Amino acid sequence: MASDPSITNPSRARIVVIGGGFAGFEAARGLAKAAGNAAEIVLINPTNYFLYLPLLPEVMAGILDPRRIAVSLQQALPSVQLVLGRVEGGGVDVDKQTVQYTDAEGHQGEIAYDRLVLAAGSVNKLLPVPGLSEHAHGFRGLPEAIYLRDHITRQFALADLATDPTERAARLTFVVVGAGYTGTEVTAQGPLISAAQLDQHPRLRGAPVRWLLLDTAKRVLPELDERLSRTADRVLRQRGVEVLMGTSVKEATAEGVRLTDDRFVPTRTLIWCVGVRPDPLVSDVGLETQKGRLVVDEYLTIPGHPEIFACGDAAAVPDLTRPGEVTPMTAQHASRQGKLAARNVAASFGHGERRPYKHYDLGFLVDLGGWQAAANPLGIPLSGLPALAVTRAYHLLTLPGNRVRTAADWVLDAVLPRETAELGLVRSGAVPLDSDSPELPGR
């Protein structure tokens, strides 16, 4: 293993950022502006794109081309050195101040740093449910969204051919676990996807298609205001979704799922959107953690290691608006913490002054597909078209590229029939639920 000479510049300090998700991307972009030519900025990420995760359900639904939410890191960060690689467990040596990585072709490399920003992100949160890892589909990256779209398309095609009514019903039953942001948005798109598929299969018209949303919580979107929760719940039920709160999956099999109330639901599709956990790299760094996240102070620095910063899902950032608590693992927090990390890293070199992280809630947005959404910008509750307008305007504003193409896809989806072809680009073996896929955002 040797250092990469192409990114060795002894005349400048080197800042290494691990992870190109919301936190890492904003940190690298902010450092490129704040540090200028005073530092060499290196971003280590397994892909050459930043994934705009909030619009992933629209890729799954066939509304957006996958490339719309995959923003080129080279184009967006022209002055940042991109290293296509993965930092595995044990890859960070805090004593030697080095990072070891595995590049896209399996070769090992090592980079020394003067400052390190750990923004490794998160992976699927798993629960000890028998059969879960073998039969469930996660939803954390482009391969999973593309695969899931193909899988749903395939179920309709196979149901069309099925002569056994029981098999047909199972293939037309889709179970989503997790009524947070992702699960709710995926489920909301479900009936719309089903309607487009039924148009392509005349023999299935009139056949019942079931979408079930499960969660142990008492209501949909439990982390949001109750008015937004009620809006989402109403839209889902109006589309025929079976919303089962206080219920989850006890066992998953190839033939279906057994629920915690002992009912058995025959299905070939289990979509797991329960939540996320910090990337395993975090626990292997050897630094103090809190519920799997690196302990940092309000300036995003690691106690005892002023040269190391952490932000986003990888860090347990104190919430100064709620003493004793840490900020939740959301894209909004990750993005803002990445920007602050850039400022504070620059301040550590004498460029500006560091600031503590203090979050001000600007509201939440939930795209419910079609012409429906729920939003509370600045605390003002909205639903329907006004909420959809605010939601899409926000996404266009925060998407760091591909804005015109994304808007064009939305316009085309509104006036043209939805595309329903199966692409066959991603096979099931490429998106295992229990592994740390290199496509996962934030790594």
ZIFEN-V429166 format. One record per helix or strand of 3 or more residues. SS is the DSSP state (h for helix, s for strand). FROM is the first residue (numbers start at 1). LEN is the number of residues. If there is no record, write none. Layout:
BEGIN
SS,FROM,LEN  SS,FROM,LEN
END
This chain:
BEGIN
h,5,3  s,13,6  h,22,13  h,36,3  s,39,7  s,49,3  h,53,8  h,66,4  s,70,3  h,73,4  s,81,6  s,98,6  s,108,5  s,115,4  s,122,3  h,132,4  h,142,20  h,165,7  s,173,5  h,181,20  h,202,3  s,210,6  h,226,13  s,242,4  s,249,4  s,256,4  s,264,3  s,269,4  s,276,3  h,280,5  s,293,3  s,305,6  h,312,3  h,331,18  s,365,3  s,373,3  h,377,3  h,384,15  h,403,13  h,428,3
END
